[in-house]
Amino acid sequence: MAKQKTVIIIDDDPDVVEATKVILEGAGYGVASAFTGKEGVARIRQGGIDCILLDVMMAKDTEGFYIAQDLKADPKTAKIPIIMLTSISQKTGFEFSPETDKEFMPVEVFLEKPVDPQRLLKAIGDVMRK
C-alpha cells in the first residue's frame, strides 16, 4: 500500500484553510496546516511534507514570497513543490508567473483564489509526479 501524501496549507485565513482541508482529505491526502509563515516553515522542517500550498499575503503583504525563497534555498526543503495560492493579482493588479518570475517567486504553480477544487487537485497531482 502506498504511503499517503501530505500537503501543508499555510494561510492566515481559517476559512480558506478549513475549506481546502476538506477538499484535500476528500481526495485522500493527509493535511497539515499553519496560520503563519513561521509556524508553516517550522512544520515543514519537521519533515513528512510532500507539497506546500502557500498564501502570499499574510502578516506582511509579500510574506509568502520570502517563505518560498527560504524553502527553495535550503537543500532539505528545496525539492518540496510549492503551489502559491493568492488573490494578490486581484488586489494589486500585478500578474505573476512561475516561468517568468522564477527568481522572485520560486514556486511550481501559481493559482488565483478562489481556486476551483478540481484545478487545485490537478495541480497538486501534477507537481508531485514531477
Backbone as CSV, one residue per row, in Angstrom:
resi,resn,N_x,N_y,N_z,CA_x,CA_y,CA_z,C_x,C_y,C_z
1,MET,0.842,-1.178,0.000,0.000,0.000,0.000,0.896,1.252,0.000
2,ALA,0.580,2.201,-0.848,1.385,3.421,-0.969,1.175,4.329,0.242
3,LYS,2.256,5.010,0.601,2.200,5.957,1.713,1.330,7.153,1.330
4,GLN,0.483,7.577,2.245,-0.368,8.739,1.998,0.501,9.986,1.873
5,LYS,0.268,10.771,0.856,0.990,12.024,0.642,0.385,13.100,1.541
6,THR,1.261,13.956,2.089,0.806,15.017,2.990,1.054,16.377,2.378
7,VAL,0.015,17.193,2.405,0.055,18.559,1.897,-0.110,19.500,3.078
8,ILE,0.726,20.541,3.137,0.543,21.558,4.168,-0.090,22.788,3.537
9,ILE,-1.042,23.366,4.253,-1.705,24.603,3.841,-1.197,25.697,4.767
10,ILE,-0.558,26.718,4.204,-0.088,27.852,5.002,-0.877,29.071,4.552
11,ASP,-1.812,29.494,5.386,-2.698,30.609,5.053,-3.233,31.190,6.350
12,ASP,-3.312,32.514,6.419,-3.791,33.156,7.648,-5.309,33.223,7.744
13,ASP,-6.018,32.741,6.741,-7.477,32.757,6.746,-8.000,31.374,7.147
14,PRO,-8.553,31.245,8.359,-9.029,29.935,8.826,-10.085,29.312,7.918
15,ASP,-10.920,30.142,7.281,-11.950,29.609,6.389,-11.317,28.963,5.149
16,VAL,-10.294,29.597,4.601,-9.591,29.032,3.443,-8.917,27.726,3.837
17,VAL,-8.262,27.716,4.984,-7.584,26.504,5.446,-8.593,25.370,5.611
18,GLU,-9.706,25.627,6.254,-10.690,24.573,6.507,-11.319,24.061,5.212
19,ALA,-11.690,24.959,4.313,-12.291,24.541,3.041,-11.301,23.722,2.217
20,THR,-10.053,24.151,2.183,-9.029,23.442,1.416,-8.748,22.088,2.047
21,LYS,-8.739,22.044,3.360,-8.510,20.787,4.082,-9.575,19.751,3.719
22,VAL,-10.822,20.172,3.658,-11.919,19.264,3.319,-11.714,18.687,1.912
23,ILE,-11.329,19.541,0.972,-11.088,19.109,-0.411,-9.957,18.085,-0.457
24,LEU,-8.853,18.400,0.219,-7.678,17.529,0.175,-7.934,16.188,0.861
25,GLU,-8.552,16.235,2.037,-8.839,14.978,2.743,-9.808,14.119,1.935
26,GLY,-10.764,14.756,1.274,-11.704,14.027,0.426,-11.019,13.327,-0.739
27,ALA,-9.878,13.868,-1.156,-9.110,13.280,-2.257,-8.058,12.291,-1.749
28,GLY,-8.011,12.054,-0.435,-7.111,11.050,0.110,-5.758,11.554,0.595
29,TYR,-5.582,12.865,0.654,-4.319,13.418,1.142,-4.347,13.582,2.656
30,GLY,-3.186,13.447,3.270,-3.014,13.856,4.648,-2.842,15.373,4.618
31,VAL,-3.291,16.068,5.638,-3.227,17.529,5.628,-2.639,18.045,6.934
32,ALA,-1.682,18.957,6.781,-1.162,19.734,7.899,-1.536,21.177,7.601
33,SER,-1.612,22.011,8.622,-1.952,23.405,8.364,-1.201,24.321,9.315
34,ALA,-1.033,25.553,8.857,-0.383,26.588,9.655,-1.004,27.921,9.283
35,PHE,-1.170,28.773,10.280,-1.805,30.074,10.055,-0.803,31.219,9.968
36,THR,0.478,30.904,10.168,1.538,31.909,9.999,2.677,31.275,9.206
37,GLY,3.454,32.126,8.565,4.598,31.628,7.826,5.599,30.938,8.721
38,LYS,5.860,31.523,9.871,6.831,30.954,10.810,6.401,29.566,11.258
39,GLU,5.136,29.419,11.594,4.590,28.126,12.021,4.679,27.109,10.871
40,GLY,4.381,27.548,9.653,4.430,26.663,8.497,5.830,26.172,8.201
41,VAL,6.799,27.080,8.221,8.188,26.697,7.958,8.672,25.715,9.027
42,ALA,8.334,25.964,10.274,8.738,25.055,11.352,8.160,23.658,11.120
43,ARG,6.897,23.595,10.712,6.263,22.285,10.468,6.915,21.585,9.279
44,ILE,7.212,22.324,8.218,7.858,21.741,7.034,9.225,21.173,7.404
45,ARG,9.968,21.884,8.222,11.316,21.443,8.606,11.281,20.187,9.484
46,GLN,10.130,19.867,10.071,9.991,18.623,10.833,9.981,17.403,9.905
47,GLY,9.638,17.612,8.635,9.620,16.530,7.660,8.240,15.970,7.402
48,GLY,8.169,15.105,6.402,6.924,14.423,6.077,5.955,15.214,5.225
49,ILE,6.382,16.344,4.670,5.516,17.157,3.819,5.890,16.894,2.362
50,ASP,4.883,16.601,1.539,5.109,16.280,0.132,4.767,17.429,-0.817
51,CYS,3.970,18.387,-0.362,3.565,19.526,-1.190,3.148,20.670,-0.271
52,ILE,3.414,21.888,-0.723,3.105,23.080,0.074,2.105,23.950,-0.681
53,LEU,1.000,24.293,-0.019,0.061,25.298,-0.533,0.326,26.550,0.282
54,LEU,0.749,27.617,-0.377,1.255,28.795,0.319,0.553,30.061,-0.138
55,ASP,0.012,30.801,0.814,-0.586,32.103,0.530,0.533,33.138,0.450
56,VAL,0.326,34.189,-0.327,1.325,35.262,-0.418,1.135,36.262,0.709
57,MET,-0.076,36.789,0.824,-0.333,37.907,1.723,-0.818,37.405,3.083
58,MET,0.114,37.421,4.044,-0.238,37.019,5.404,0.108,38.172,6.344
59,ALA,0.998,37.963,7.305,1.347,39.028,8.255,1.911,40.253,7.522
60,LYS,2.696,39.970,6.490,3.217,41.032,5.631,2.660,40.772,4.238
61,ASP,2.506,41.823,3.446,1.882,41.674,2.133,2.584,40.700,1.210
62,THR,3.878,40.515,1.361,4.613,39.618,0.463,5.286,38.474,1.224
63,GLU,4.798,38.150,2.387,5.424,37.132,3.231,5.616,35.797,2.506
64,GLY,4.630,35.379,1.732,4.716,34.098,1.044,5.893,34.007,0.090
65,PHE,6.226,35.117,-0.582,7.370,35.108,-1.494,8.661,34.813,-0.723
66,TYR,8.820,35.431,0.445,10.032,35.225,1.251,10.106,33.801,1.789
67,ILE,8.964,33.247,2.161,8.933,31.861,2.641,9.353,30.924,1.514
68,ALA,8.817,31.134,0.322,9.171,30.287,-0.820,10.667,30.371,-1.114
69,GLN,11.214,31.570,-1.094,12.643,31.750,-1.351,13.478,31.031,-0.290
70,ASP,13.081,31.148,0.965,13.795,30.500,2.068,13.768,28.974,1.916
71,LEU,12.596,28.428,1.620,12.468,26.975,1.492,13.246,26.435,0.294
72,LYS,13.237,27.158,-0.818,13.950,26.692,-2.022,15.463,26.851,-1.875
73,ALA,15.914,27.729,-0.974,17.355,27.921,-0.747,17.941,26.862,0.192
74,ASP,17.082,26.148,0.906,17.519,25.131,1.860,17.507,23.757,1.185
75,PRO,18.663,23.095,1.092,18.710,21.781,0.438,17.739,20.756,1.023
76,LYS,17.390,20.900,2.301,16.484,19.946,2.942,15.031,20.121,2.497
77,THR,14.664,21.313,2.017,13.277,21.574,1.634,13.130,22.009,0.174
78,ALA,14.245,22.160,-0.520,14.224,22.723,-1.880,13.410,21.903,-2.875
79,LYS,13.326,20.608,-2.680,12.633,19.758,-3.650,11.133,19.611,-3.377
80,ILE,10.647,20.165,-2.286,9.210,20.086,-1.990,8.495,21.091,-2.896
81,PRO,7.552,20.616,-3.722,6.865,21.548,-4.620,5.983,22.534,-3.853
82,ILE,5.973,23.769,-4.353,5.168,24.833,-3.752,4.135,25.299,-4.760
83,ILE,2.881,25.329,-4.320,1.793,25.908,-5.099,1.374,27.178,-4.372
84,MET,1.529,28.313,-5.039,1.181,29.597,-4.450,-0.300,29.858,-4.723
85,LEU,-1.065,30.045,-3.652,-2.489,30.372,-3.747,-2.677,31.798,-3.238
86,THR,-3.226,32.662,-4.069,-3.335,34.040,-3.629,-4.359,34.832,-4.413
87,SER,-4.725,35.947,-3.872,-5.585,36.898,-4.579,-4.806,38.190,-4.825
88,ILE,-3.484,38.109,-4.838,-2.646,39.300,-4.979,-2.906,40.035,-6.291
89,SER,-3.166,39.301,-7.365,-3.426,39.965,-8.644,-4.711,40.776,-8.587
90,GLN,-5.714,40.247,-7.886,-6.975,40.979,-7.730,-6.774,42.247,-6.920
91,LYS,-5.915,42.194,-5.906,-5.715,43.328,-5.008,-4.732,44.356,-5.553
92,THR,-3.727,43.896,-6.317,-2.670,44.817,-6.760,-2.670,45.080,-8.258
93,GLY,-3.272,44.191,-9.026,-3.226,44.327,-10.474,-1.981,43.715,-11.088
94,PHE,-1.030,43.267,-10.257,0.185,42.641,-10.765,-0.098,41.189,-11.144
95,GLU,0.469,40.765,-12.250,0.363,39.380,-12.686,1.731,38.719,-12.504
96,PHE,1.748,37.518,-11.942,2.989,36.788,-11.731,2.907,35.439,-12.422
97,SER,4.047,34.934,-12.817,4.124,33.633,-13.461,5.392,32.931,-12.980
98,PRO,5.288,31.654,-12.593,6.482,30.925,-12.180,7.533,30.844,-13.304
99,GLU,7.095,30.874,-14.543,8.031,30.786,-15.661,8.863,32.058,-15.810
100,THR,8.239,33.232,-15.689,8.953,34.489,-15.919,9.483,35.133,-14.654
101,ASP,8.962,34.746,-13.500,9.367,35.368,-12.236,10.003,34.347,-11.294
102,LYS,10.715,33.357,-11.841,11.255,32.241,-11.054,12.191,32.695,-9.925
103,GLU,13.015,33.718,-10.184,13.949,34.168,-9.153,13.210,34.799,-7.973
104,PHE,12.215,35.613,-8.284,11.446,36.298,-7.243,10.448,35.348,-6.594
105,MET,9.881,34.469,-7.403,8.815,33.588,-6.938,9.150,32.144,-7.308
106,PRO,9.996,31.493,-6.519,10.440,30.136,-6.859,9.399,29.075,-6.496
107,VAL,8.299,29.081,-7.233,7.232,28.109,-6.987,6.934,27.356,-8.286
108,GLU,6.315,26.208,-8.144,5.993,25.401,-9.317,4.717,25.859,-10.007
109,VAL,3.730,26.294,-9.222,2.433,26.690,-9.775,1.927,27.911,-9.014
110,PHE,1.262,28.801,-9.739,0.659,29.992,-9.148,-0.822,29.962,-9.486
111,LEU,-1.693,29.870,-8.470,-3.136,29.821,-8.683,-3.818,30.978,-7.965
112,GLU,-4.738,31.621,-8.673,-5.511,32.714,-8.091,-6.687,32.164,-7.281
113,LYS,-6.920,32.769,-6.109,-8.092,32.435,-5.300,-9.294,33.175,-5.881
114,PRO,-10.470,32.644,-5.759,-10.760,31.282,-5.285,-10.382,30.266,-6.360
115,VAL,-9.850,29.151,-5.918,-9.387,28.115,-6.832,-10.450,27.028,-6.940
116,ASP,-10.735,26.635,-8.174,-11.641,25.524,-8.406,-11.021,24.259,-7.793
117,PRO,-11.772,23.498,-7.001,-11.209,22.315,-6.348,-10.548,21.325,-7.314
118,GLN,-11.159,21.085,-8.467,-10.573,20.142,-9.429,-9.262,20.667,-9.993
119,ARG,-9.200,21.975,-10.228,-7.947,22.579,-10.723,-6.844,22.465,-9.664
120,LEU,-7.216,22.673,-8.397,-6.256,22.550,-7.304,-5.734,21.121,-7.199
121,LEU,-6.631,20.152,-7.208,-6.224,18.748,-7.101,-5.352,18.334,-8.287
122,LYS,-5.670,18.821,-9.477,-4.848,18.516,-10.651,-3.446,19.109,-10.483
123,ALA,-3.363,20.349,-10.010,-2.054,20.991,-9.810,-1.221,20.217,-8.790
124,ILE,-1.844,19.802,-7.703,-1.130,19.036,-6.675,-0.623,17.723,-7.257
125,GLY,-1.479,17.001,-7.947,-1.075,15.741,-8.558,0.066,15.938,-9.552
126,ASP,-0.036,16.977,-10.368,0.996,17.246,-11.375,2.361,17.532,-10.740
127,VAL,2.398,18.404,-9.726,3.695,18.760,-9.144,4.305,17.608,-8.351
128,MET,3.492,16.757,-7.797,4.051,15.631,-7.034,4.505,14.488,-7.933
129,ARG,4.049,14.468,-9.172,4.505,13.445,-10.126,5.854,13.820,-10.740
130,LYS,6.219,15.092,-10.706,7.474,15.546,-11.327,8.671,15.128,-10.525
